Amino acid sequence: MSIGLAALLDDIAALARLAAASVDDVAAAAGRASVKAAGVVVDDTAVTPRYVQGIEPERELSIVARIAKGSLRNKLLFILPAILLLSWLAPWALTPILMLGGTYLCYEGAEKIWEKVSGHEEHAEESADGPVDEDTVVAGAIRTDFILSAEIMVIAMNEVASEALWSRALILVVVAIVITALVYGVVAAIVKMDDAGLALARRDSPASRRIGTGLVKAMPKVLSALATIGIVAMCWVGGHILLVGLDELGWHAPYSLVHHAEEWAHGLIPAIGSVLGWLANTLGSAIFGLLVGAAVLVIVHLVQKVVRRGRGDGHAAAPPAAPEGQAGADGPGSTGT
């Protein structure tokens, strides 16, 4: 009896070790996948704070929480089943889909750079006509989040595509929860930074007042820096996705050029070779991404110009309305003689 019990305990211990190893593997894979999606995460974090502009301060965290729930719902209920099914039925399609997403990121980055350079940068509309419709704000934020969430999940899926189906599903659930909590936790901290600064600035302590005033003054700079980092990250991540995708599809020259630059930088100063190599790879990927994004931007602008011209021609072909006062002379019932 004791021998059988000991054997059973040994089996339970073995199963526990196996489960612990599986959890470690899932955690490690989820960490790798999350790092791969870091550029899109930065962009997601940079985009979201603008949606609470014009919202009453006491409602900001509630709005952020609603957007976070919608983001998690996007990832778990819609995107995750779709990409799991795709990875099972047509795994070959993951790379082209990932490259489409990378192209979109490059286009977004190039467009934002063009807006800054040309002086046509979009500004958030001020709510001067009454209170902001929270449902409309949340719905718009969740729609924008869907695109970024899809890119995050596809990047993560591509990183763990060799895992078993159940492992992929579990890893992606972990990635979805962790990234959503990270993004919207940071967003919540950002949108409440100025409130915290104002509260500190009202205290009697000179140190608290200095810290509070510094937080309030730092807020615009933090948002500006975050937006700039987001633009660079889009070009870098999008460019890297395209370089790797092209290499996998058989066009090796662009990726080889960046890889050779990385190896050259790695050998310059041995003590910091890894850092220099990473910077060279990042710079090369960002430049490639910016070039691709600029090309797409030119095409989009040309198409928009053609569409606008076509609409203008259509309006020009319409007969002009008769001026006031001539309806009796040339209007209905007139012989025109």
Beta strands, then each sheet from edge to edge (+ up, - down):
end
